[in-house]
């Protein structure tokens, strides 16, 4: 049983970098090279959300150390964001992030900046 447990631990450890970095890097390059813009949005949204998740994880590291299943939860969340069947990153971006950015861009516009962030 201990060899099986060790094998499962190694697979679990390898799944994180593969799911969080290797596959998204490959898919991002393929999205850049494809003529479609739909996949570009998915992967740009993924990298925005992954960066936010990583920064949040860095800030909350002392708390997350006390949650034994955090890595598994993170792996499941990132899997949902990454897998093309779900398009989770594009969904989260559309439902939550885009509205916040639009509000922020409008506030900037009222302070003398245009929508592209340049001074009027």
PAZAPA-4460 file (N, C-alpha, C; in steps of 0.05 Angstrom, whole numbers, plus 32768, in hexadecimal, padded with zeros to 4 digits):
% residues 120
    n_x    n_y    n_z   ca_x   ca_y   ca_z    c_x    c_y    c_z   seq   type   mol
   8011   7FE8   8000   8000   8000   8000   8011   8019   8000     1      X     A
   8029   8018   800D   8039   8030   800E   8044   8038   7FF3     2      X     A
   804A   8025   7FE1   8054   802B   7FC7   803E   8038   7FB6     3      X     A
   8025   802F   7FB9   800F   803B   7FAC   800A   8057   7FB5     4      X     A
   800D   805C   7FCF   800A   8076   7FDA   8020   8089   7FD0     5      X     A
   8038   8080   7FCE   804E   8090   7FC4   8049   8097   7FA6     6      X     A
   803F   8083   7F97   8039   8088   7F7B   8023   809D   7F78     7      X     A
   800E   809B   7F88   7FF8   80AE   7F87   8002   80CA   7F8F     8      X     A
   8013   80CC   7FA3   801F   80E6   7FAB   802F   80F2   7F95     9      X     A
   803F   80E2   7F87   804F   80ED   7F71   803D   80F6   7F5A    10      X     A
   8029   80E7   7F54   8016   80EF   7F3E   8008   8109   7F46    11      X     A
   7FFF   810B   7F5F   7FF2   8123   7F68   8004   813B   7F67    12      X     A
   801D   8137   7F6E   8031   814D   7F6D   8037   8155   7F50    13      X     A
   8038   8143   7F3E   803D   8149   7F22   8025   8155   7F14    14      X     A
   800D   814F   7F1E   7FF5   8159   7F11   7FF2   8177   7F13    15      X     A
   7FFB   8182   7F2A   7FFA   819F   7F2E   8008   81AF   7F19    16      X     A
   8023   81AC   7F17   8031   81BB   7F02   8027   81B5   7EE6    17      X     A
   8020   819C   7EE1   8016   8195   7EC6   7FFC   81A3   7EC0    18      X     A
   7FE9   81A3   7ED3   7FCF   81AF   7ECE   7FD0   81CD   7ED1    19      X     A
   7FE1   81D8   7EE2   7FE1   81F5   7EE7   7FF4   8204   7ED4    20      X     A
   8009   81F7   7ECA   801D   8205   7EBA   8022   81F9   7E9E    21      X     A
   8029   81DF   7E9D   8031   81D3   7E83   801A   81D4   7E6F    22      X     A
   8003   81C9   7E76   7FED   81C9   7E62   7FE4   81E6   7E5B    23      X     A
   7FE1   81F8   7E6F   7FD9   8213   7E67   7FEE   8221   7E56    24      X     A
   8008   821C   7E5B   801C   8228   7E49   801A   821E   7E2D    25      X     A
   8016   8204   7E2A   8013   81F8   7E0F   7FFA   8203   7E02    26      X     A
   7FE4   8203   7E10   7FCA   820D   7E05   7FCB   822B   7DFE    27      X     A
   7FDA   823A   7E0E   7FDD   8257   7E08   7FEC   825B   7DEE    28      X     A
   8001   824C   7DEA   8010   824F   7DD1   7FFF   8247   7DB9    29      X     A
   7FF0   8231   7DBC   7FDE   8228   7DA7   7FC8   823D   7DA1    30      X     A
   7FBF   824A   7DB7   7FAA   825F   7DB3   7FB5   8277   7DA4    31      X     A
   7FCE   827F   7DAA   7FDA   8295   7D9C   7FDD   828F   7D7F    32      X     A
   7FE4   8276   7D78   7FE8   826E   7D5D   7FCF   8269   7D4D    33      X     A
   7FB8   8266   7D5B   7F9F   8260   7D4D   7F92   827A   7D44    34      X     A
   7F82   8279   7D2F   7F74   8291   7D26   7F5C   8299   7D37    35      X     A
   7F52   8287   7D47   7F3B   828C   7D59   7F43   829D   7D70    36      X     A
   7F31   82B0   7D78   7F36   82C0   7D90   7F29   82B5   7DA9    37      X     A
   7F17   82A2   7DA6   7F09   8297   7DBD   7F1C   8289   7DD0    38      X     A
   7F2F   827A   7DC6   7F42   826C   7DD7   7F56   8280   7DE3    39      X     A
   7F5B   8297   7DD6   7F6D   82AB   7DE1   7F61   82B6   7DFB    40      X     A
   7F47   82BB   7DFB   7F39   82C5   7E13   7F3B   82B1   7E2A    41      X     A
   7F37   8298   7E24   7F38   8283   7E38   7F53   8283   7E46    42      X     A
   7F69   8284   7E36   7F83   8282   7E42   7F8D   829C   7E4F    43      X     A
   7F85   82B2   7E44   7F8C   82CC   7E51   7F7E   82CD   7E6C    44      X     A
   7F64   82C5   7E6C   7F55   82C4   7E85   7F62   82B1   7E99    45      X     A
   7F6A   829A   7E8F   7F77   8286   7EA1   7F90   8292   7EAE    46      X     A
   7FA1   829F   7E9F   7FBA   82AA   7EAB   7FB4   82C1   7EBE    47      X     A
   7F9F   82D0   7EB9   7F98   82E5   7ECC   7F8F   82D8   7EE6    48      X     A
   7F7D   82C4   7EE5   7F73   82B7   7EFD   7F88   82A7   7F0B    49      X     A
   7F9A   829A   7EFC   7FAF   828B   7F08   7FC2   829D   7F17    50      X     A
   7FC8   82B4   7F0C   7FD9   82C8   7F1A   7FCC   82D2   7F33    51      X     A
   7FB2   82D7   7F32   7FA4   82E0   7F4A   7FA3   82CA   7F5F    52      X     A
   7F9F   82B2   7F57   7F9F   829B   7F6A   7FBA   8298   7F77    53      X     A
   7FCF   829A   7F67   7FEA   8297   7F72   7FF1   82AE   7F85    54      X     A
   7FEA   82C6   7F7F   7FEE   82DD   7F91   7FDE   82D9   7FAB    55      X     A
   7FC5   82D1   7FA8   7FB5   82CC   7FC0   7FC1   82B6   7FD1    56      X     A
   7FCA   82A1   7FC4   7FD6   828B   7FD3   7FF0   8294   7FE2    57      X     A
   7FFF   82A5   7FD5   8017   82B0   7FE3   8010   82C0   7FFB    58      X     A
   7FFB   82D0   7FFA   7FF3   82E1   8010   7FE8   82CF   8027    59      X     A
   7FD8   82BC   801F   7FCA   82AB   8033   7FD9   8291   803A    60      X     A
   7FF2   8290   8033   8002   8277   8038   8001   826D   8055    61      X     A
   8004   827F   8069   8002   8274   8085   7FE8   8267   808B    62      X     A
   7FD2   8271   8080   7FB8   8266   8085   7FB4   824C   8075    63      X     A
   7FBD   824C   805C   7FB9   8235   804B   7FC9   821D   8054    64      X     A
   7FDF   8221   8062   7FEF   820B   806D   7FDF   81FA   8080    65      X     A
   7FCA   8205   808C   7FBA   81F7   80A0   7FA3   81E7   8092    66      X     A
   7FA0   81EB   8078   7F8A   81DD   806A   7F97   81C6   805A    67      X     A
   7F95   81AE   8064   7FA3   8197   8058   7F9B   8191   803B    68      X     A
   7F83   8198   8033   7F7A   8191   8018   7F7C   81A9   8005    69      X     A
   7F8A   81BE   800D   7F8B   81D6   7FFC   7F97   81D0   7FE0    70      X     A
   7FAC   81C1   7FDF   7FB9   81BB   7FC5   7FA5   81AC   7FB3    71      X     A
   7F96   8199   7FBE   7F82   818A   7FAE   7F6C   819D   7FA5    72      X     A
   7F63   81AE   7FB6   7F4E   81C1   7FAF   7F58   81D4   7F99    73      X     A
   7F70   81DD   7F9C   7F7C   81EF   7F87   7F7F   81E0   7F6D    74      X     A
   7F87   81C7   7F6E   7F8A   81B7   7F55   7F6F   81B3   7F48    75      X     A
   7F5A   81AE   7F57   7F3F   81AB   7F4B   7F35   81C6   7F3F    76      X     A
   7F3A   81DC   7F4D   7F32   81F6   7F43   7F40   81FC   7F29    77      X     A
   7F5A   81F8   7F29   7F6A   81FE   7F11   7F62   81EB   7EFA    78      X     A
   7F5C   81D3   7F00   7F53   81C0   7EEC   7F39   81CA   7EDF    79      X     A
   7F27   81D5   7EEF   7F0E   81E0   7EE5   7F14   81F8   7ED3    80      X     A
   7F27   8209   7EDC   7F2E   8220   7ECC   7F3A   8219   7EB1    81      X     A
   7F4A   8203   7EB1   7F5A   81FC   7E9A   7F4C   81EB   7E85    82      X     A
   7F3D   81D7   7E8E   7F32   81C3   7E7B   7F1F   81D0   7E67    83      X     A
   7F23   81CB   7E4E   7F13   81D7   7E39   7EF5   81D0   7E3A    84      X     A
   7EEE   81BA   7E47   7ED2   81B2   7E49   7EC3   81C6   7E5A    85      X     A
   7ED0   81D2   7E6E   7EC4   81E4   7E81   7EC8   8202   7E7A    86      X     A
   7EDF   8209   7E6F   7EE6   8225   7E69   7EE1   8236   7E82    87      X     A
   7EEA   822C   7E99   7EE6   823A   7EB3   7EF3   8255   7EB4    88      X     A
   7F0A   8258   7EA9   7F18   8272   7EAA   7F08   8287   7E9B    89      X     A
   7EFF   8281   7E83   7EEE   8294   7E74   7ED4   829A   7E83    90      X     A
   7EC8   8286   7E8F   7EB0   828A   7E9E   7EB4   829D   7EB6    91      X     A
   7EC9   8298   7EC6   7ECE   82AA   7EDD   7ED4   82C6   7ED4    92      X     A
   7EE4   82C8   7EBE   7EEB   82E3   7EB4   7ED1   82F2   7EAB    93      X     A
   7EC0   82E4   7E9C   7EA8   82F1   7E92   7E95   82F9   7EA9    94      X     A
   7E91   82E7   7EBD   7E7D   82EC   7ED2   7E87   82FF   7EE8    95      X     A
   7EA1   8300   7EED   7EAA   830F   7F05   7EBF   8324   7EFE    96      X     A
   7ED3   831D   7EEF   7EEA   832F   7EEB   7EE4   8345   7ED8    97      X     A
   7ED7   833F   7EC2   7ED2   8353   7EAD   7EC2   836B   7EB8    98      X     A
   7EAE   8366   7EC8   7E9E   837C   7ED3   7EAE   838E   7EE5    99      X     A
   7EBF   8382   7EF6   7ED1   8392   7F07   7EE4   83A3   7EF7   100      X     A
   7EEF   8398   7EE2   7F02   83A7   7ED1   7EF3   83BD   7EC3   101      X     A
   7EDB   83B9   7EBA   7ECC   83CE   7EAD   7EC6   83E5   7EC0   102      X     A
   7EBF   83DE   7ED9   7EBA   83F3   7EED   7ED3   8403   7EF2   103      X     A
   7EEA   83F5   7EF5   7F03   8401   7EFA   7F0B   8413   7EE2   104      X     A
   7F07   840A   7ECA   7F0E   8419   7EB2   7EFD   8432   7EB0   105      X     A
   7EE4   8431   7EB8   7ED2   8448   7EB8   7EDC   845C   7ECC   106      X     A
   7EE4   8453   7EE4   7EEF   8465   7EF8   7F08   8473   7EEE   107      X     A
   7F1A   8464   7EE1   7F32   846F   7ED6   7F2B   8484   7EC1   108      X     A
   7F16   847E   7EB1   7F0E   8490   7E9B   7F05   84AB   7EA7   109      X     A
   7EF8   84AA   7EBE   7EEF   84C3   7ECA   7F06   84D3   7ED7   110      X     A
   7F1C   84C6   7EDC   7F33   84D4   7EE8   7F47   84DE   7ED3   111      X     A
   7F3F   84DF   7EBA   7F51   84EA   7EA6   7F60   84D5   7E96   112      X     A
   7F59   84BC   7E98   7F65   84A7   7E88   7F50   849C   7E75   113      X     A
   7F59   8494   7E5E   7F47   8486   7E4B   7F45   8469   7E52   114      X     A
   7F35   845A   7E44   7F31   843D   7E49   7F4A   842D   7E46   115      X     A
   7F5E   8437   7E36   7F77   8428   7E32   7F8C   842F   7E47   116      X     A
   7F85   8440   7E5A   7F97   8447   7E70   7FAA   845E   7E69   117      X     A
   7FA5   846C   7E54   7FB7   8482   7E4C   7FAA   849C   7E54   118      X     A
   7FBA   84B0   7E5A   7FB0   84CA   7E63   7FA3   84D8   7E4B   119      X     A
   7F8C   84E4   7E51   7F7E   84F2   7E3B   7F8C   850B   7E33   120      X     A
***
